[in-house]
């Protein structure tokens, strides 16, 4: 069983493609086998991350199985909407609540599979988005 993982770097992304090769070396009498493929990389067209210096916006992942905690502190009083998006801009979950000054709010998203997500927090006057990688 082989579990090969590839993460493109900026050079590969800039080039738009990369050749991936995997070679299996046998221990016994079997032959060495190689396989190559061209991976085409298209620019990301999903949700843009912005305002990473947001007030009291902490995201914790991996605290327990498939859980993401979003902790909000210091937001102005009023309605807050927290949305969790996949990297291909599909809405996973959304939660709205009333935020109060100096009242921390913890939002727990359960059953989160490994991947890249975007957490978006909107108030009446501001919007913050942060990329989150779940392992």
Backbone as CSV, one residue per row, in Angstrom:
resi,resn,N_x,N_y,N_z,CA_x,CA_y,CA_z,C_x,C_y,C_z
1,UNK,0.848,-1.171,0.000,0.000,0.000,0.000,0.898,1.240,0.000
2,UNK,0.648,2.148,-0.929,1.416,3.375,-1.041,0.479,4.550,-0.799
3,UNK,0.908,5.485,0.014,0.136,6.692,0.271,1.010,7.887,-0.084
4,UNK,1.112,8.179,-1.367,1.954,9.283,-1.831,1.175,10.587,-1.737
5,UNK,1.803,11.616,-1.189,1.170,12.926,-1.042,2.042,13.960,-1.733
6,UNK,1.415,14.801,-2.539,2.128,15.865,-3.235,1.440,17.189,-2.930
7,UNK,2.226,18.187,-2.579,1.720,19.536,-2.366,2.459,20.465,-3.318
8,UNK,1.739,21.116,-4.246,2.427,21.991,-5.200,3.026,23.207,-4.509
9,UNK,4.223,23.596,-4.958,4.823,24.819,-4.442,4.550,25.945,-5.432
10,UNK,5.046,27.135,-5.129,4.754,28.297,-5.986,5.325,28.140,-7.385
11,UNK,6.440,27.420,-7.524,7.028,27.194,-8.853,6.100,26.345,-9.709
12,UNK,5.570,25.264,-9.137,4.645,24.396,-9.871,3.360,25.131,-10.226
13,UNK,2.841,25.909,-9.282,1.613,26.664,-9.536,1.850,27.678,-10.640
14,UNK,2.995,28.364,-10.585,3.324,29.344,-11.618,3.497,28.713,-12.988
15,UNK,4.061,27.508,-13.032,4.256,26.810,-14.311,2.943,26.278,-14.866
16,UNK,1.971,26.019,-13.998,0.674,25.524,-14.456,0.583,24.011,-14.574
17,UNK,1.712,23.315,-14.437,1.679,21.852,-14.473,2.983,21.309,-13.898
18,UNK,2.939,20.019,-13.571,4.109,19.340,-13.044,3.999,17.865,-13.417
19,UNK,5.134,17.221,-13.617,5.145,15.785,-13.887,5.414,15.062,-12.572
20,UNK,4.487,14.188,-12.184,4.634,13.404,-10.970,5.025,11.981,-11.359
21,UNK,6.026,11.440,-10.695,6.482,10.075,-10.970,6.505,9.284,-9.674
22,UNK,6.091,8.029,-9.767,6.108,7.130,-8.636,6.777,5.840,-9.082
23,UNK,7.786,5.411,-8.333,8.514,4.188,-8.666,8.459,3.244,-7.479
24,UNK,8.113,1.993,-7.761,8.074,0.954,-6.727,9.254,0.024,-6.940
25,UNK,10.058,-0.140,-5.901,11.216,-1.020,-5.943,10.883,-2.303,-5.184
26,UNK,10.932,-3.445,-5.835,10.533,-4.697,-5.181,11.603,-5.201,-4.208
27,UNK,11.172,-6.013,-3.276,12.095,-6.658,-2.344,12.487,-8.050,-2.840
28,UNK,11.645,-8.622,-3.645,11.888,-9.995,-4.091,12.203,-10.060,-5.572
29,UNK,11.576,-10.990,-6.253,11.877,-11.261,-7.660,11.038,-10.431,-8.623
30,UNK,10.189,-9.551,-8.140,9.341,-8.729,-9.015,10.170,-7.639,-9.687
31,UNK,9.624,-7.096,-10.768,10.279,-6.013,-11.497,9.972,-4.664,-10.865
32,UNK,10.877,-3.707,-11.061,10.633,-2.333,-10.659,9.582,-1.751,-11.593
33,UNK,8.625,-1.011,-11.012,7.538,-0.420,-11.793,7.555,1.087,-11.571
34,UNK,7.415,1.842,-12.660,7.329,3.301,-12.580,6.060,3.768,-13.269
35,UNK,5.503,4.843,-12.734,4.322,5.452,-13.325,4.501,6.958,-13.247
36,UNK,4.195,7.661,-14.332,4.284,9.122,-14.368,2.978,9.690,-14.891
37,UNK,2.681,10.897,-14.436,1.491,11.601,-14.924,1.761,13.099,-14.914
38,UNK,1.038,13.816,-15.743,1.129,15.280,-15.760,-0.059,15.811,-14.965
39,UNK,0.242,16.617,-13.953,-0.790,17.248,-13.144,-0.902,18.701,-13.591
40,UNK,-2.074,19.079,-14.083,-2.314,20.452,-14.501,-2.906,21.220,-13.335
41,UNK,-2.347,22.383,-13.056,-2.770,23.196,-11.918,-3.450,24.450,-12.461
42,UNK,-4.737,24.603,-12.137,-5.451,25.807,-12.550,-5.522,26.766,-11.371
43,UNK,-5.475,28.065,-11.642,-5.515,29.043,-10.550,-6.784,28.891,-9.721
44,UNK,-6.651,29.148,-8.437,-7.773,29.062,-7.513,-8.781,30.162,-7.816
45,UNK,-10.035,29.804,-7.917,-11.078,30.788,-8.212,-12.145,30.819,-7.130
46,UNK,-11.821,30.361,-5.950,-12.808,30.275,-4.868,-12.899,31.553,-4.070
47,UNK,-12.818,31.422,-2.770,-13.035,32.535,-1.853,-11.700,33.149,-1.468
48,UNK,-11.613,34.456,-1.551,-10.373,35.156,-1.227,-10.281,35.393,0.283
49,UNK,-9.096,35.135,0.834,-8.848,35.406,2.248,-8.578,36.894,2.390
50,UNK,-9.194,37.526,3.391,-8.946,38.950,3.601,-8.880,39.273,5.084
51,UNK,-8.396,40.436,5.388,-8.353,40.944,6.759,-7.947,39.890,7.776
52,UNK,-6.707,39.405,7.647,-6.260,38.361,8.578,-6.025,38.914,9.977
53,UNK,-5.967,40.217,10.114,-5.792,40.817,11.436,-7.153,41.222,11.990
54,UNK,-8.022,40.266,12.177,-9.360,40.544,12.661,-9.389,40.511,14.183
55,UNK,-10.358,41.184,14.786,-10.412,41.234,16.249,-10.854,39.904,16.838
56,UNK,-10.044,39.320,17.700,-10.436,38.162,18.466,-11.025,37.008,17.685
57,UNK,-10.425,36.655,16.583,-10.943,35.620,15.696,-9.935,34.479,15.708
58,UNK,-10.198,33.431,16.470,-9.286,32.310,16.595,-9.955,31.056,16.068
59,UNK,-9.216,30.284,15.264,-9.728,29.018,14.756,-8.833,27.911,15.287
60,UNK,-9.434,26.906,15.921,-8.687,25.769,16.447,-9.198,24.506,15.764
61,UNK,-8.271,23.704,15.255,-8.657,22.435,14.646,-7.869,21.312,15.297
62,UNK,-8.378,20.104,15.148,-7.673,18.934,15.647,-7.729,18.749,17.145
63,UNK,-8.616,19.463,17.824,-8.723,19.303,19.270,-9.351,17.957,19.623
64,UNK,-10.237,17.511,18.786,-10.812,16.177,18.907,-11.146,15.736,17.489
65,UNK,-11.597,14.546,17.321,-11.865,14.031,15.981,-12.849,14.912,15.230
66,UNK,-12.439,15.358,14.055,-13.299,16.052,13.103,-14.026,17.260,13.707
67,UNK,-13.330,18.058,14.503,-13.945,19.209,15.144,-13.153,20.478,14.826
68,UNK,-13.864,21.568,14.594,-13.250,22.880,14.400,-13.939,23.845,15.357
69,UNK,-13.163,24.542,16.172,-13.709,25.542,17.084,-13.344,26.923,16.567
70,UNK,-14.315,27.817,16.537,-14.081,29.211,16.166,-14.436,30.040,17.393
71,UNK,-13.457,30.781,17.883,-13.657,31.554,19.101,-13.619,33.034,18.732
72,UNK,-14.681,33.741,19.047,-14.811,35.157,18.717,-14.782,35.981,20.000
73,UNK,-13.950,37.011,20.008,-13.900,37.944,21.132,-13.666,39.336,20.580
74,UNK,-14.250,40.328,21.204,-13.984,41.712,20.846,-14.720,42.212,19.620
75,UNK,-15.710,41.477,19.145,-16.500,41.979,18.021,-17.503,42.994,18.550
76,UNK,-17.867,43.974,17.709,-18.865,44.939,18.149,-20.211,44.248,18.376
77,UNK,-21.007,44.821,19.249,-22.302,44.234,19.556,-23.187,44.251,18.316
78,UNK,-23.911,43.180,18.113,-24.812,43.079,16.966,-24.828,41.676,16.389
79,UNK,-25.529,41.518,15.261,-25.647,40.219,14.613,-24.334,39.841,13.949
80,UNK,-23.930,38.581,14.141,-22.723,38.027,13.522,-23.137,36.760,12.777
81,UNK,-22.609,36.603,11.575,-22.846,35.385,10.798,-21.502,34.718,10.554
82,UNK,-21.391,33.440,10.929,-20.175,32.662,10.725,-20.498,31.591,9.689
83,UNK,-19.703,31.548,8.615,-19.913,30.577,7.544,-18.651,29.759,7.343
84,UNK,-18.825,28.478,7.068,-17.711,27.583,6.773,-17.860,27.117,5.330
85,UNK,-16.837,27.420,4.501,-16.855,27.120,3.072,-15.753,26.137,2.725
86,UNK,-15.989,25.307,1.712,-14.934,24.453,1.178,-14.069,25.297,0.251
87,UNK,-12.934,24.754,-0.161,-12.034,25.502,-1.047,-12.630,25.708,-2.438
88,UNK,-13.665,24.942,-2.797,-14.331,25.166,-4.085,-15.654,25.921,-3.898
89,UNK,-15.738,26.714,-2.831,-16.821,27.667,-2.575,-18.182,27.024,-2.321
90,UNK,-18.199,25.857,-1.684,-19.468,25.240,-1.280,-19.678,25.505,0.210
91,UNK,-20.852,25.990,0.539,-21.176,26.298,1.933,-21.403,25.002,2.701
92,UNK,-20.644,24.790,3.779,-20.776,23.600,4.615,-21.766,23.853,5.749
93,UNK,-21.609,24.996,6.399,-22.452,25.306,7.551,-22.441,26.807,7.789
94,UNK,-23.530,27.295,8.368,-23.640,28.713,8.672,-24.370,28.857,10.006
95,UNK,-23.907,29.794,10.803,-24.531,30.016,12.099,-24.599,31.515,12.359
96,UNK,-25.739,31.985,12.857,-25.911,33.389,13.195,-26.216,33.514,14.683
97,UNK,-25.728,34.604,15.279,-25.990,34.845,16.693,-25.769,36.324,16.983
98,UNK,-26.146,36.740,18.170,-25.956,38.120,18.614,-24.673,38.190,19.430
99,UNK,-23.736,39.001,18.983,-22.458,39.157,19.691,-22.560,40.330,20.653
100,UNK,-21.926,40.168,21.792,-21.865,41.248,22.759,-20.416,41.555,23.083
101,UNK,-20.146,42.780,23.434,-18.794,43.174,23.790,-18.357,42.380,25.028
102,UNK,-17.139,41.874,24.990,-16.544,41.093,26.082,-17.327,39.818,26.413
103,UNK,-18.073,39.296,25.459,-18.759,38.015,25.637,-18.219,37.056,24.581
104,UNK,-17.193,36.253,24.922,-16.641,35.328,23.925,-17.686,34.314,23.484
105,UNK,-17.624,33.935,22.234,-18.542,32.955,21.666,-17.711,31.862,21.015
106,UNK,-17.985,30.607,21.346,-17.299,29.479,20.730,-18.294,28.742,19.851
107,UNK,-17.929,28.544,18.613,-18.763,27.805,17.665,-18.026,26.521,17.335
108,UNK,-18.702,25.397,17.445,-18.078,24.109,17.174,-18.710,23.490,15.936
109,UNK,-17.875,23.199,14.961,-18.304,22.480,13.770,-17.812,21.056,13.907
110,UNK,-18.717,20.089,13.863,-18.359,18.679,13.989,-18.401,18.007,12.618
111,UNK,-17.793,16.854,12.526,-17.748,16.052,11.288,-17.077,16.821,10.161
112,UNK,-15.943,17.437,10.454,-15.172,18.162,9.448,-14.104,17.214,8.907
113,UNK,-14.156,16.925,7.625,-13.162,16.060,6.991,-11.871,16.831,6.749
114,UNK,-10.736,16.150,6.646,-9.488,16.840,6.306,-9.626,17.597,4.985
115,UNK,-9.047,18.774,4.927,-9.105,19.580,3.713,-8.835,21.035,3.994
116,UNK,-9.034,21.859,2.977,-8.841,23.306,3.090,-10.213,23.956,3.145
117,UNK,-10.405,24.811,4.137,-11.677,25.482,4.341,-11.448,26.977,4.498
118,UNK,-12.523,27.734,4.371,-12.498,29.166,4.638,-13.571,29.472,5.660
119,UNK,-13.177,30.190,6.710,-14.115,30.641,7.721,-14.373,32.106,7.428
120,UNK,-15.642,32.439,7.244,-16.035,33.822,6.955,-16.892,34.322,8.108
121,UNK,-16.541,35.496,8.630,-17.296,36.105,9.717,-17.756,37.478,9.252
122,UNK,-19.070,37.690,9.316,-19.642,38.962,8.873,-20.439,39.599,9.992
123,UNK,-20.216,40.906,10.169,-21.076,41.700,11.031,-21.796,42.683,10.099
124,UNK,-22.534,43.608,10.658,-23.230,44.578,9.808,-22.266,45.476,9.046
125,UNK,-21.072,45.685,9.596,-20.139,46.637,8.984,-18.833,46.020,8.491
126,UNK,-18.509,44.789,8.893,-17.214,44.214,8.528,-17.359,42.769,8.100
127,UNK,-16.348,42.320,7.332,-16.290,40.930,6.909,-14.848,40.448,7.012
128,UNK,-14.656,39.282,7.610,-13.331,38.695,7.774,-13.358,37.273,7.229
129,UNK,-12.312,36.891,6.517,-12.198,35.531,5.989,-10.816,35.004,6.296
130,UNK,-10.760,33.764,6.756,-9.480,33.146,7.066,-9.455,31.721,6.519
131,UNK,-8.337,31.356,5.907,-8.142,29.994,5.396,-7.738,29.100,6.555
132,UNK,-8.307,27.875,6.579,-8.022,26.913,7.629,-7.741,25.568,6.977
133,UNK,-6.651,24.927,7.383,-6.326,23.596,6.873,-6.597,22.598,7.983
134,UNK,-7.423,21.598,7.690,-7.775,20.568,8.660,-7.043,19.285,8.245
135,UNK,-6.242,18.723,9.155,-5.481,17.504,8.881,-6.242,16.289,9.341
